[in-house]
Amino acid sequence: ANLAGSAFYRRYAGTLNGFGPYAEQFSAVMSQLTGTPTLRKTTLLPWRKLFPHNGQALLADRPKWCPECLSHQHMADETSWHPLAWSFKTLRWCSTHRCELEDACPHCGKSQPFIPRHPDLAACNHCGRFLGGQRVPRGVPEFDLWLADAVGGMVMHQARDGFAPTAQEFMDYLRDQVSRVTNGNRAAFCRQLGLNDRALNNWLSKGERPSFSQFMAICYGLDIMPTEIFGSAPGVIPVTALRHPEKILTRKASAKRSADELLHIENRLKEMVAERQGLPVTKIAAELGVGVSFLKYRFRELCDQLSKLHREIRTQRSVQHRQQQVERVAEIVREVRSAGIYPSRRKINTRLRQEKMSLAQPHIASAYRKACEEY
């Protein structure tokens, strides 16, 4: 992971609170710098063995905050900070102040970067005005109150030593509840929770991990806090206790596909594999007029092959592109020297920026030094 690249600040800084490679690297470096060994617990790394590796539906796309909390921090003369719970995509309300979390400046309407230019999370990164303030308390939907308590409990619970929930524990718990509540009938169990009849199949039969929103919907439906599933024996839940969760994330209903349509899709995927087409699965799904999850559910092996091809071709293109950049740097140095001008870093960097390159890139800097030595 390259934390020095501009792409990190534009696209990936928001994942520092998650459980991906950036969260792992950042917490490790900060632990080393501060001498504090438990900083990984300030991220969602303790949950990495439960949810999908890509963190589907987990983290918010942009920073969110409670304006009342920021105001209280300001009045208490505290440094502004964002609780880890605000990083969750599904969290919409502050249960303490009963106001909605905000993700845009109330003055200029702009969203905030995950790593601002100024070290004050309570000041707008664009207009500089205060993001906090009083809001009129509103009635919070019961489900959102439960969600806020559940997320808060997860964040608090993960600080315990040895806490490491896994997908297998969740699957074992689900199997036990399906057996107890509906005598092993998965479809009936799903209907009791207001879920699709086949919602459990991917988890219990194929070993897939639940997305965060799916996990929370199950927990709410079973009237159990997420942390209660792990580390203790599951209890008996009567059928009357099951309840329907509200929609956490709105999704389109999947269309029924005929056998001919499925055969056509399968044949097209096989053609793409044979022709070594390096398209990502998202584009393939769009071309075929189906959803990505549908494609992966129905044709997992073919999708895995296509994903592998895409990675291989993208790597090849990246290597070729870098080689072209290295050769272009040498050409620019030669051109500057042939004009009787010393190829200083400033002059070369000015030329490079015109072609969307920079000496801040390690391979470009190395090519520049080598070209200067040769010419």
N, C-alpha and C positions, 0 to 999 in steps of 0.2 A: 504494500500500500504506500502510495506516494502522497504524503500530507503537504508537500511543498507545491504541488501542482494546483493551478487555478480551478481545475475541474472539481477538486475536493471541496473548495469553498462554495462553488456554484451548485453542486449536485449532491454531495455526499456528507457534508458536515452534519446534517440532521441525523445521520445514522450513528453518531458517537454515543448516543444513549441506548442504542439497540444491542444486538448480539452478533454483529457481523465482524469482518476483519478490522474495520476502522475502530470499532469499540474495543476490540481486543488489544490492538496496538496502542491506542491512546491511553487506556487504563493502565497498561503495563508500563508505559513510559512515565506517566504521572506517578504511579506507585514508586518507581525507581527514583524519580526526582524528589518526591516528598518523604520517602521512607515509610510510606503507609501501605501495607500489603493488601488491604481489603478494598481498594478503589474499584475493582471490577463489580463490587456490589452496588456501586452508584450508577451502574448501567443495568441493562436487562440481560446481561450475560448469564446469570443463574438460570434463566428460562430457555436457554438455547437448545436444550435437548427435548423440549416439548413442542415448540412451534416450527413451521417450515423454515428451511435455511434462508429463504429469501425474505423472511419477515413479513409475509403477506398480510395486509390490513392491520399492521401493528403500529407503526409510527406515523405521526402527523406529517403532512407534506410541508408545513410551515410552522413556525413557533406559535404557541397559543399561551394566553395568560389570563389570569383573573384580575381585572382592574382594581377591585377592592383589596386583594392581597398585596398588590404593588403599592397601593396607598398606605396600607398598614405598615409595610416594610419601610416606606419613606418616612412616615410619622415617627416610627421607632428608631429612626436614624440607622437603619440596617442597610447593608449592601443588597441591592436588588438581586433576587435569585429566582429561578424557576424550579419548582418541585419536579421530580422525575415523572410523576403521574401526568403532568401536563403534556408529556411527549406522546401519550397514547392517542392514536387516531380517533378512537371511539369515544373518548371522554369529552363531553360537551358542556358540563356544568361544574361549578364550584359548589360542593355540598355545604361548605362553611358559610358562604355569603349568599347562596341561592341565586347566583347570577350566571349567565352563560359565559363561557370562556371566549375571548376575542382573539382574532388573528389578523386584524388590520388596525392601523392607527386611527383613532376616532377623529383626528384633525385632518390628515391628508389622505386617509383611506388606503395607504400602502402597507403591504405585508412586510415583515421584518426578516432579516437574514438570521441563520442559526448562529453565526459568529459575526457580531456587529463590528463596525469600525471603532465605535466608542465603547469603553468598558462600563456601560450602564444599561442594563436590560430594561430599565423603566423609561428610557428616552427613545423616541422614534429615531431610527437610523437615517431617516430622510429629512424630516422637518425639525427634529430635535425636541419636539414638545413631549409632555408627560403622557405616558400611556395609561397611567392609573386614573382613578376617579371613583366617585360614588355611582352606584347603579341602583335602580329601583328593584327591590326584591320581588321575585316572581315565583309562581307556583312551579316547582320542579316535578316533571313526570316521575312516577314511582320507580319506573325502570331505570331512569337516569340517576336517581338517588342510589339505587342498588349498585349500579355500575360504578359510580364514584367511590362507594364504600369498598367494592370488590377490588378495584384498581389500587386504592389506597392500602388495602390489606396485602395485596401482592407485593407492593413496594416495601412495606414494613417487614413482611415475612421473609423476603429474600435476604435480608441482612443477617439472618440466623446462620450460625456455622453449620456446615454440612447440608444446607438446603439445596437440593439439586433435582427438581422435578423432571420427569422424563415422559415421553410419549407412551412408553410401555405401561407406566403406572396408570396413565389416563385410560388407555385401552382396557386394562384389567378392571378398572373401576366401571367403565361403561358396560363391559360384558356382564359384570356382576349385577348392575342395575337392570339391564335388559332381562336377565334371567329372573330377577326378583319381581319386577313390575309387570312384565308381559309374557312371562314364561318363555323367554328366548325369542319372541317374535319382534324382530327389529323394525319391521314396517309399522306395526302397531305402536311400538315405543316412540318412533319418530312422529307419528300422527298425534300422540298424546302431547308432544312438545311443540306441535305446529310446524314440524320440519318436513322436508321432502321424504317420501317413503324410503328412498335409497341413500339418505344422508350418511348413514353409518357404514355403508359398504366399503368405501375407500379406506376408512380408518381401521375397521376391524378385520377386513379380508385382505387388503393390499398393503397394510402397514404405513399408509400415508399419515402425515401429521395434520391436525386441525389448524385452520387459521385462527387468529386471535378472536375474531368476531364469532366464529363458530363455537369455539371453546366457551366463550362467555355466554352465548345463547344457551348452550347445554347446561351450564352451571346455574343460570337463572331459572331455566325450566325445571331443574331438579331442586331448586331452592337451597343451594349449597354454595358457600363461598369457595372460590377457586383453591385457596390454600388448604381447605379442609380435605381435599381429595388426596393429598400427598402426605405420606408418613403416618397414616392412621387407617384402621380397618373401615371400609365403607359400611354405612348403616343402611337399614331397610327404609325405603321411601315408599309410602303408600301411593297408589295411583291418583288419589284425590289431591295429592300435593303437587302434581305436575302442573305447570303453567306455561302459557305461551309467551315467549319473549317478543318485544317489539323488534322491528327491523333495525339492526345495528348499522348495516350498510345495505343500501338498496341495490338489488341485482335484478336483471331481466330474467323472466321465466324462460327456461330452455325449451326450444321447439322439439317436437317429436320428429325423428328421422326414419324414413322408410328403409327397408333392407337394400333397395336399389341405390338410395342416396349414400348409405353407409359403404356399400361396395365401391361406388364411384370415388368417395373420399379416400378409402383405403388404397385403391389403384393409383390415384393421383399421388399419394404420399410415397408409394413404392417407386413411382417414376422419378420423383424428386431425389430419392435416395440413390437410385441407379445412375441418375444424371449428375449426381454430386452437386446439387443446387445448394448454395450456402445461405439460404434465406432463414431468418429467425422464425421461430414457431409462431410468434405474434402476427407476422406478415402472411405466413402460410394460412393461418386461421382466417384472417381477413379475406384472403383470396378465395378461400373455399366457402366463405359466408357462415362460419361457425365460430363459437367461442374457444378461447385457448384451453380453458378447463375441460370443455367437452372433448376437444381433440386429444388432450393428454389422458383423459379418462378412458376413451374408447380405443385409442391407438398409442398406448404408452411406449411400446418398444420402438415403433417407427418414429415417434416424436423424439425419443432419446437419441436415435441414430441421426436424425436431422439436426438436433441441437449440437451433437458432437461434431458433425460436418461444419456447422456454422462457426463453432469455436475454432476449428482447424483452419478454415478459410480466412477467418478474421485475423488469426495469428499470422498467417502467411502474408496477408495484405499489409499488416502492421510492420512486419519485417521489411517488406519491399518498400513501403513508404519511408521508413527510417533510413534505408539505404539511399533512396533518392534524395532525402534531405541532406545526408552526409555529403553526397556528391555535389549537391547544389552549393553547400557551404564552401567547398573547395573551389568551385567555379567563381563564386563571389570574391573570395580572397584573391584569386588570380586576376580577376577583372580590376579590382582596386589597385593592386600592385602594378599592373600593366599601364595604368593611368598615372603612375608615378606618385601614388598616394600611399602613405603608411596605413596598413589595415588595422587600425586601433579597434578596441572593443566597441567603442561608441559608434564609429562609422559602420562597422560590420553589423552591429545590432540594429542600426537604423535601416539598413538594407534588408535584414532578416525579417523585421517587423512588417515590411511591405509584403512579404510572402508568408505571413502568419507563422513565423518561427522566432525563436528567441534563444539567446545564449544562456538563459536560465534553465533550459532543457539540457540535462547532462550529456546526451549523445551529440547535441549541437555544439556544446562547449568543447567537447573532446575533439570533434571534427575541426573546429576552428583552430585549436592549439596545434593539431597535427598539420593542418594546411600552412600555418604560419612557419612551422619548423621546416617544411619542405620547400616553401617558396620564399 
